[in-house]
């Protein structure tokens, strides 16, 4: 158990962020969550979920959750979140950077499946992936690390994906994910002597609201629940030697095998590779 620990999970209105928050709360972590959506069915993705529905579900069933509305493209809003966590707890043990931008290809005027190449992609999609994704991870990590430096411990998880290692997943998406991976490596190098671990985590095919809405297009036999990666993060946080993992990238599934943990349905998802992701 991680009783007494404090975590921040960004982008937790739904999907992996929400599942991660639930998994941490189940282990006794006081979880702060952020997101832009505060009303059900009011998101730009037209998917269900909000930070307050996540907060209520956790508080009513699993543990302690505090929701804070935040647009992570605003440094001022992000700073207010970190300042509040520090003032209320004087500690921050775990940061999970789950927030991401650029998935508005359903509403930005260009359906990605009709695009022949990067020359057909709306330019603003690049900006969204870097501003609401890579830069948001950088700013949140920078602010959180100041608390972790003072306490001489901490764990930062950056969610990424195999697109960083392939050439056929879209130029903007692949470059943004590669930037996230390199950011993890550099942050880990600078934070190593302060006992703060920074790790890139690749989920597999996750049964998010979006995936399940389009489940007829997916083979879900080796899929993961939205909580699965959060279960892995719990074990990383419990691992007294997690500094040995710092600066590296792992799939959630391979670390689950290492730590001998299963998904919520008792299954053992198998790790994807760069060839079959």
Steps between C-alpha positions, in 0.01 A plus 500: 500500500599860440308654788592861560650554153380786281469482121398722211353340189444741214231447239279278716150579380496165324720232345840400631524808722179409679599136530840595640340723761269216605786252528704737717204588723430131560849474652447783746644788296343842532449578133466842344370498144478764231311541177306753298162328495276587794164390355398163363490474119649848460846396384652588162524128428127443555581228752351452848687594814611802699742571781212518746348168395845344550530670837157379613560143383829479689375666818188284509673169429877494523673771701581870492494718189509877451408633156639831374397647167813580303592570141864393493576729207478778760813514715316713754227239546756222531696699756186554707442125508852426624488784754171370639637148537807633679302727733257222594754219540854635491589198288447349155620144461372399157427692181336324206498706181200361315356816344538523123382719214453456129235230509249751366531349153132418533417870521787694344364478148712211375430135569843342546404180318439702180840670512757374251794637698624778724433751221127443551513548878372828651801693632331569833502129583879519536466790742237322707713188536802699607326767709240283676726193494877536507514853641228426754705204625811716518340787693315276746814294560710813549265640763449164673871422506565800725293333771670166435846659515426647842385163638774305317265244347232467236371317196400652166328288235465624143251306292621450143458243222679292237432768238826653626683201353312465172458703182143408410296648785481857373776760495370729775398218734822304455724804545309611810529157660870484415543840664324369811741206516807721464360736762476207741864408438626855559282561806614170650865595447459828686280360779691178565719640778190634672337155528221588256414242234361597159364215288326471162212255498337356186145369551375240255156496341291648779124465532440873522164661429618582149621147426184340634286740301672363190565148630393336172827623349725350768613156606464528876644156586823654632353829615549669837261664743543870568624403850773263383776758455404655834551162667847493348575849628401391850762226487763738363429735790534212746828385344782638715736458207288678240786744439652217293207542258539875472562647157374188323184404313289195576169354397247470778464131413870415536523668841181321606675171426810618687292592805267199468177699482192441286228718355174554687344205316784269604650488152867557415525729197803423287747777416472656159815555296601758243410245230147417616381816677 
